[in-house]
Amino acid sequence: MEDEFELEQSPLCQEMTVDGHTIDVEIYRGGDSDWILEVVDIHGTSTVWEDQFKTDQEALDELKTCIREEGMGALVGDPT
């Protein structure tokens, strides 16, 4: 039997709009694990970072760096 645990959502989870594109920012962890960063665009496309983060603030900072360096288009998928 697998151990069950609840996911802890960060208070930094939010909806973010940049350059006319809106994403849902999800930052969460299970048990004693590090924080996971996931972004869901308006089409329901999910992007999950492979790396985990020691703090939820580090995860949010990584997202902001990604948006600044690559633009919001890197996180928004096609509507198909």
C-alpha positions as CSV (number, residue, x, y, z in Angstrom):
1,M,0.0,0.0,0.0
2,E,1.3,3.4,-0.9
3,D,1.6,6.1,1.7
4,E,-0.9,8.9,1.1
5,F,-0.1,12.5,1.8
6,E,-1.7,15.8,1.1
7,L,-0.3,18.4,-1.2
8,E,0.6,21.7,0.4
9,Q,-0.2,24.7,-1.8
10,S,2.0,27.7,-1.5
11,P,0.3,31.1,-0.6
12,L,2.3,32.4,-3.7
13,C,0.0,30.5,-6.1
14,Q,-1.7,33.1,-8.3
15,E,-3.1,34.1,-11.7
16,M,-0.6,36.1,-13.6
17,T,-1.2,38.2,-16.8
18,V,1.8,39.4,-18.8
19,D,1.7,40.8,-22.4
20,G,-2.0,39.8,-22.7
21,H,-1.4,36.2,-21.8
22,T,-2.8,34.8,-18.5
23,I,-1.4,31.7,-16.7
24,D,-2.2,30.0,-13.4
25,V,0.9,29.6,-11.2
26,E,0.8,26.6,-9.0
27,I,3.5,26.0,-6.4
28,Y,3.1,22.9,-4.2
29,R,4.8,20.1,-2.4
30,G,4.0,16.8,-0.9
31,G,5.1,15.7,2.6
32,D,8.7,16.9,3.2
33,S,9.6,17.3,-0.4
34,D,10.9,20.4,-2.1
35,W,8.5,22.8,-4.0
36,I,7.2,22.0,-7.5
37,L,6.5,24.8,-10.0
38,E,3.7,24.3,-12.5
39,V,2.1,26.7,-14.9
40,V,-1.2,26.2,-16.6
41,D,-2.1,28.3,-19.6
42,I,-5.6,29.4,-20.8
43,H,-5.8,26.3,-23.1
44,G,-5.2,23.9,-20.1
45,T,-1.6,23.2,-21.2
46,S,0.5,22.4,-18.2
47,T,4.3,23.1,-17.9
48,V,6.0,21.5,-14.9
49,W,9.6,22.4,-14.1
50,E,11.9,19.3,-13.7
51,D,13.9,21.0,-11.0
52,Q,12.4,21.4,-7.5
53,F,13.0,24.4,-5.3
54,K,14.0,24.7,-1.6
55,T,11.5,27.5,-1.1
56,D,8.3,28.5,-2.7
57,Q,9.8,32.0,-3.3
58,E,12.6,30.4,-5.2
59,A,10.1,28.8,-7.5
60,L,8.2,32.0,-8.1
61,D,11.5,33.8,-8.7
62,E,12.4,31.2,-11.3
63,L,9.1,31.7,-13.1
64,K,9.7,35.5,-13.2
65,T,13.2,35.0,-14.6
66,C,11.8,32.7,-17.3
67,I,9.2,35.2,-18.3
68,R,11.7,38.1,-18.3
69,E,14.3,36.1,-20.4
70,E,12.1,34.0,-22.7
71,G,8.8,35.9,-22.7
72,M,5.3,34.7,-21.8
73,G,5.0,33.0,-25.2
74,A,7.3,30.3,-24.0
75,L,4.6,29.3,-21.4
76,V,1.5,29.6,-23.5
77,G,0.7,26.6,-25.8
78,D,-1.3,26.5,-29.0
79,P,-5.1,26.2,-28.7
80,T,-5.1,22.9,-30.5
